Amino acid sequence: MATFTKLTSLPQRAILDGSIRGHYAHLAGVTVGEVHLDAGTNVPMHTHPHEQVTYVIDGRFEFTVGDETTVLEAGMVALIPGGALHGGKTLTACRVIDVFSPARDDYR
């Protein structure tokens, strides 16, 4: 991996049914991705051991972490502890930055 890169120049990885498409870069302990989600995409409630930060660049995303729900908009961030139940539905097409720690080996 180059020290400097444009995320969208990296290979695209389709998630779920392809309505989520991410371009991911990895270090030993962290994964960062630029992720595009189609409008009306349902992200099922799920957990994983990774801490996750989701920063919304564009769009609106109704999102739940644990028992809290909000509509994320551009400039907002969701802080998701490892093991926390989370998911939601995009209200519009969205572009987000996702950061995971430890690294998501399943996204390599």
C-alpha positions as a Python dict, from the first residue, in 0.01 Angstrom:
ca = {
    (1, 'M'): (0, 0, 0),
    (2, 'A'): (130, 341, -95),
    (3, 'T'): (169, 600, 180),
    (4, 'F'): (-59, 837, -13),
    (5, 'T'): (-355, 718, -218),
    (6, 'K'): (-696, 821, -343),
    (7, 'L'): (-944, 577, -191),
    (8, 'T'): (-1162, 561, -504),
    (9, 'S'): (-858, 452, -705),
    (10, 'L'): (-849, 129, -502),
    (11, 'P'): (-1053, -175, -611),
    (12, 'Q'): (-1421, -155, -527),
    (13, 'R'): (-1568, -410, -287),
    (14, 'A'): (-1943, -479, -306),
    (15, 'I'): (-2121, -542, 25),
    (16, 'L'): (-2465, -693, 82),
    (17, 'D'): (-2638, -707, -258),
    (18, 'G'): (-2406, -449, -418),
    (19, 'S'): (-2611, -153, -294),
    (20, 'I'): (-2307, -70, -79),
    (21, 'R'): (-1973, -24, -255),
    (22, 'G'): (-1653, 59, -71),
    (23, 'H'): (-1292, 137, -154),
    (24, 'Y'): (-1076, 37, 144),
    (25, 'A'): (-716, 97, 256),
    (26, 'H'): (-557, -95, 542),
    (27, 'L'): (-280, -69, 796),
    (28, 'A'): (-202, -339, 1050),
    (29, 'G'): (-454, -204, 1300),
    (30, 'V'): (-700, 10, 1104),
    (31, 'T'): (-916, 7, 790),
    (32, 'V'): (-1048, 323, 623),
    (33, 'G'): (-1294, 329, 335),
    (34, 'E'): (-1491, 562, 115),
    (35, 'V'): (-1832, 398, 87),
    (36, 'H'): (-2121, 468, -151),
    (37, 'L'): (-2471, 353, -57),
    (38, 'D'): (-2775, 362, -285),
    (39, 'A'): (-3092, 538, -170),
    (40, 'G'): (-3323, 302, 17),
    (41, 'T'): (-3044, 65, 120),
    (42, 'N'): (-3127, -135, 431),
    (43, 'V'): (-2822, -208, 643),
    (44, 'P'): (-2941, -492, 868),
    (45, 'M'): (-2882, -458, 1240),
    (46, 'H'): (-2554, -632, 1313),
    (47, 'T'): (-2249, -640, 1536),
    (48, 'H'): (-1878, -691, 1487),
    (49, 'P'): (-1583, -668, 1724),
    (50, 'H'): (-1437, -362, 1548),
    (51, 'E'): (-1481, -8, 1672),
    (52, 'Q'): (-1630, 192, 1384),
    (53, 'V'): (-1649, 560, 1300),
    (54, 'T'): (-1887, 654, 1017),
    (55, 'Y'): (-1858, 1010, 884),
    (56, 'V'): (-2125, 1126, 639),
    (57, 'I'): (-1991, 1327, 344),
    (58, 'D'): (-2317, 1341, 143),
    (59, 'G'): (-2672, 1220, 193),
    (60, 'R'): (-2913, 1130, 473),
    (61, 'F'): (-2899, 802, 663),
    (62, 'E'): (-3140, 695, 940),
    (63, 'F'): (-2905, 509, 1171),
    (64, 'T'): (-2936, 319, 1498),
    (65, 'V'): (-2661, 236, 1746),
    (66, 'G'): (-2784, 38, 2045),
    (67, 'D'): (-3111, 204, 2149),
    (68, 'E'): (-3033, 545, 1991),
    (69, 'T'): (-3162, 642, 1644),
    (70, 'T'): (-3097, 961, 1448),
    (71, 'V'): (-3082, 1086, 1092),
    (72, 'L'): (-2718, 1135, 997),
    (73, 'E'): (-2651, 1416, 750),
    (74, 'A'): (-2339, 1562, 589),
    (75, 'G'): (-2083, 1650, 854),
    (76, 'M'): (-2223, 1415, 1118),
    (77, 'V'): (-2045, 1116, 1265),
    (78, 'A'): (-2160, 793, 1430),
    (79, 'L'): (-1928, 648, 1695),
    (80, 'I'): (-1989, 275, 1721),
    (81, 'P'): (-1819, 76, 1997),
    (82, 'G'): (-1701, -275, 1918),
    (83, 'G'): (-1982, -525, 1975),
    (84, 'A'): (-2259, -261, 1958),
    (85, 'L'): (-2573, -351, 1764),
    (86, 'H'): (-2614, -106, 1473),
    (87, 'G'): (-2774, -59, 1130),
    (88, 'G'): (-3019, 158, 942),
    (89, 'K'): (-3164, 273, 611),
    (90, 'T'): (-3041, 536, 369),
    (91, 'L'): (-3301, 804, 299),
    (92, 'T'): (-3100, 927, -2),
    (93, 'A'): (-2789, 806, -179),
    (94, 'C'): (-2499, 847, 65),
    (95, 'R'): (-2124, 877, 59),
    (96, 'V'): (-1949, 807, 389),
    (97, 'I'): (-1605, 748, 530),
    (98, 'D'): (-1586, 437, 749),
    (99, 'V'): (-1294, 374, 983),
    (100, 'F'): (-1255, 40, 1164),
    (101, 'S'): (-1017, -70, 1438),
    (102, 'P'): (-877, -328, 1443),
    (103, 'A'): (-842, -365, 1066),
    (104, 'R'): (-1121, -542, 875),
    (105, 'D'): (-935, -836, 725),
    (106, 'D'): (-1263, -943, 559),
    (107, 'Y'): (-1254, -616, 357),
    (108, 'R'): (-905, -674, 215),
}
